[in-house]
Amino acid sequence: MAARLCLRGSKMQNANATAIVVGASSGIGKAIAEHLAAAGWKVGVTSRKLENLTEMVTRLGNRVVPKVIDVDDPESTREGLRALADELGGVDLWVLNAGTGILNRDFAWEPERQTIATNVMGFAAMTDVAVHHCIGRGEGRIVGVSSVAKKRGHPFTASYSGSKAFVSLYLDGVRQFLRRKAPKVSVTEVAPGYIDTPLQQFDEAFWVVSAETAAKQIVAAALARRKHAYVPRRWAVIAALLSIMPR
Ligand SMILES: NC(=O)c1ccc[n+]([C@@H]2O[C@H](COP(=O)([O-])OP(=O)(O)OC[C@H]3O[C@@H](n4cnc5c(N)ncnc54)[C@H](OP(=O)(O)O)[C@@H]3O)[C@@H](O)[C@H]2O)c1
C-alpha cells in the first residue's frame, strides 16, 4: 500500500513515504534527497561511487539507502533500481535526475558520446524501471529532470540540448502511455534554468538559484502532480522567447 501524500502549503506530510533519487551525490539530486529525508521520507540514493554518498549516509542514517548505479550501463541500472525499490518496500516518488553536461567547444566525439549515453539511454533505462514499478502498484509519481536547454541548440552543447529535448518528449509519451495503463501515476517533467551546481559551467549564467531552492520547487511540482514545471518559474518566459527568437 503506497503512502498517502498530500501538500499543506509547501509542507510534505506523511512519514512513511519512500522515494528513489537517481544521481543523489551532488547538486540538485543531493538537495532533493536531503529535502525529502528531512521531511521524514525514506530515500534510496544513488551514485556511480559509494564513497560519493558516504557523508550523506553518515549524516542522515537510515533515512537514506545508498546504491551504486551507473546509468551508462542500462542493464545493470535496470537491475540495480529494481533491487533498490524492493529494498525500500515500494517507491512512491521516482526522481530521474542523473545527468551530465559537458562544454564541447571542438565538437569532439567523446563528450558527445558520453552525454548521449547518460542523458538519453541512461534516462530511458531509469524510466523503464519507474514506469513498470508504478504500473505494478497502480499509483506513484515520476519526475524527470530535463532543462530549459531543450528549447534551443547551443554551439558548444549540441548533445546536451538534444538529449534534454529527448527527455522532455519521452516523458510526454510516457505520460500518455500511463494515462491509459495506470491513470493514478503522474509524470512531471521539470526544466531547470541555471542552478548553482558543479554541472553549471556557463560564465554568462543569470538568474542562478541554489540547488536547495530548485529541490523544493521540484518536489512541490511532483507532489502537486504537475505535468511540466520550469525551475524557477520565471524560466517559462525565457523558454517562450527561445521558441520564437531568430537563431
Ligand atoms: N545545474 C544546472 O544549471 C542544471 C540546469 C538544467 C538541468 N540540470 C539537470 O539537473 C540534473 C542534475 O544536475 P546537477 O546540476 O545537479 O549536476 P551534478 O551536481 O553534476 O549532479 C549530477 C548527478 O548525476 C549523477 N550522475 C552523473 N552521471 C551519472 C551516470 N552516468 N550514472 C549515474 N549517475 C550519474 C552524479 O553522481 P556521481 O557523479 O556521484 O555518479 C550526480 O549525483 C541533470 O540531469 C542536469 O542535466 C541542471
The ligand as an SDF file (V2000), in Angstrom:
LIG
                    3D

 48 52  0  0  0  0  0  0  0  0999 V2000
   22.8110   22.7790  -12.8440 N   0  0  0  0  0  0  0  0  0  0  0  0
   22.0360   23.2980  -13.7990 C   0  0  0  0  0  0  0  0  0  0  0  0
   22.1370   24.5090  -14.1090 O   0  0  0  0  0  0  0  0  0  0  0  0
   21.0330   22.4280  -14.4960 C   0  0  0  0  0  0  0  0  0  0  0  0
   20.1180   23.0570  -15.3540 C   0  0  0  0  0  0  0  0  0  0  0  0
   19.1680   22.2920  -16.0200 C   0  0  0  0  0  0  0  0  0  0  0  0
   19.1370   20.9260  -15.8310 C   0  0  0  0  0  0  0  0  0  0  0  0
   20.0320   20.3160  -14.9950 N   0  0  0  0  0  0  0  0  0  0  0  0
   19.9440   18.8560  -14.8550 C   0  0  0  0  0  0  0  0  0  0  0  0
   19.8460   18.5250  -13.4950 O   0  0  0  0  0  0  0  0  0  0  0  0
   20.3350   17.1990  -13.2940 C   0  0  0  0  0  0  0  0  0  0  0  0
   21.2880   17.2080  -12.1250 C   0  0  0  0  0  0  0  0  0  0  0  0
   22.3880   18.0250  -12.4630 O   0  0  0  0  0  0  0  0  0  0  0  0
   23.2240   18.8850  -11.3950 P   0  0  0  0  0  0  0  0  0  0  0  0
   23.3100   20.2530  -11.9370 O   0  0  0  0  0  0  0  0  0  0  0  0
   22.7340   18.6540  -10.0330 O   0  0  0  0  0  0  0  0  0  0  0  0
   24.6760   18.2250  -11.6310 O   0  0  0  0  0  0  0  0  0  0  0  0
   25.7190   17.4960  -10.6600 P   0  0  0  0  0  0  0  0  0  0  0  0
   25.8910   18.2700   -9.4050 O   0  0  0  0  0  0  0  0  0  0  0  0
   26.9050   17.2470  -11.5170 O   0  0  0  0  0  0  0  0  0  0  0  0
   24.9980   16.1090  -10.2900 O   0  0  0  0  0  0  0  0  0  0  0  0
   24.8270   15.0990  -11.2330 C   0  0  0  0  0  0  0  0  0  0  0  0
   24.3870   13.8480  -10.5180 C   0  0  0  0  0  0  0  0  0  0  0  0
   24.1710   12.8290  -11.5080 O   0  0  0  0  0  0  0  0  0  0  0  0
   24.9910   11.7060  -11.1870 C   0  0  0  0  0  0  0  0  0  0  0  0
   25.4780   11.0940  -12.4270 N   0  0  0  0  0  0  0  0  0  0  0  0
   26.1560   11.6960  -13.4270 C   0  0  0  0  0  0  0  0  0  0  0  0
   26.4440   10.7980  -14.3870 N   0  0  0  0  0  0  0  0  0  0  0  0
   25.9180    9.6180  -13.9680 C   0  0  0  0  0  0  0  0  0  0  0  0
   25.8920    8.3170  -14.5200 C   0  0  0  0  0  0  0  0  0  0  0  0
   26.4720    8.0190  -15.6870 N   0  0  0  0  0  0  0  0  0  0  0  0
   25.2670    7.3320  -13.8310 N   0  0  0  0  0  0  0  0  0  0  0  0
   24.6850    7.6020  -12.6420 C   0  0  0  0  0  0  0  0  0  0  0  0
   24.6940    8.8020  -12.0600 N   0  0  0  0  0  0  0  0  0  0  0  0
   25.3080    9.8000  -12.7230 C   0  0  0  0  0  0  0  0  0  0  0  0
   26.1140   12.2360  -10.3310 C   0  0  0  0  0  0  0  0  0  0  0  0
   26.5670   11.2060   -9.4720 O   0  0  0  0  0  0  0  0  0  0  0  0
   28.0790   10.6230   -9.3960 P   0  0  0  0  0  0  0  0  0  0  0  0
   28.9800   11.5770  -10.1190 O   0  0  0  0  0  0  0  0  0  0  0  0
   28.3620   10.5540   -7.9240 O   0  0  0  0  0  0  0  0  0  0  0  0
   27.9760    9.2960  -10.0220 O   0  0  0  0  0  0  0  0  0  0  0  0
   25.4120   13.3290   -9.5470 C   0  0  0  0  0  0  0  0  0  0  0  0
   24.7800   12.7860   -8.4090 O   0  0  0  0  0  0  0  0  0  0  0  0
   20.9670   16.7770  -14.6180 C   0  0  0  0  0  0  0  0  0  0  0  0
   20.0800   15.9440  -15.3290 O   0  0  0  0  0  0  0  0  0  0  0  0
   21.1650   18.0960  -15.3430 C   0  0  0  0  0  0  0  0  0  0  0  0
   21.1790   17.9520  -16.7420 O   0  0  0  0  0  0  0  0  0  0  0  0
   20.9780   21.0500  -14.3260 C   0  0  0  0  0  0  0  0  0  0  0  0
  1  2  1  0
  2  3  2  0
  2  4  1  0
  4  5  1  0
  4 48  2  0
  5  6  2  0
  6  7  1  0
  7  8  2  0
  8  9  1  0
  8 48  1  0
  9 10  1  0
  9 46  1  0
 10 11  1  0
 11 12  1  0
 11 44  1  0
 12 13  1  0
 13 14  1  0
 14 15  2  0
 14 16  1  0
 14 17  1  0
 17 18  1  0
 18 19  2  0
 18 20  1  0
 18 21  1  0
 21 22  1  0
 22 23  1  0
 23 24  1  0
 23 42  1  0
 24 25  1  0
 25 26  1  0
 25 36  1  0
 26 27  1  0
 26 35  1  0
 27 28  2  0
 28 29  1  0
 29 30  1  0
 29 35  2  0
 30 31  1  0
 30 32  2  0
 32 33  1  0
 33 34  2  0
 34 35  1  0
 36 37  1  0
 36 42  1  0
 37 38  1  0
 38 39  2  0
 38 40  1  0
 38 41  1  0
 42 43  1  0
 44 45  1  0
 44 46  1  0
 46 47  1  0
M  CHG  2   8   1  16  -1
M  END
$$$$
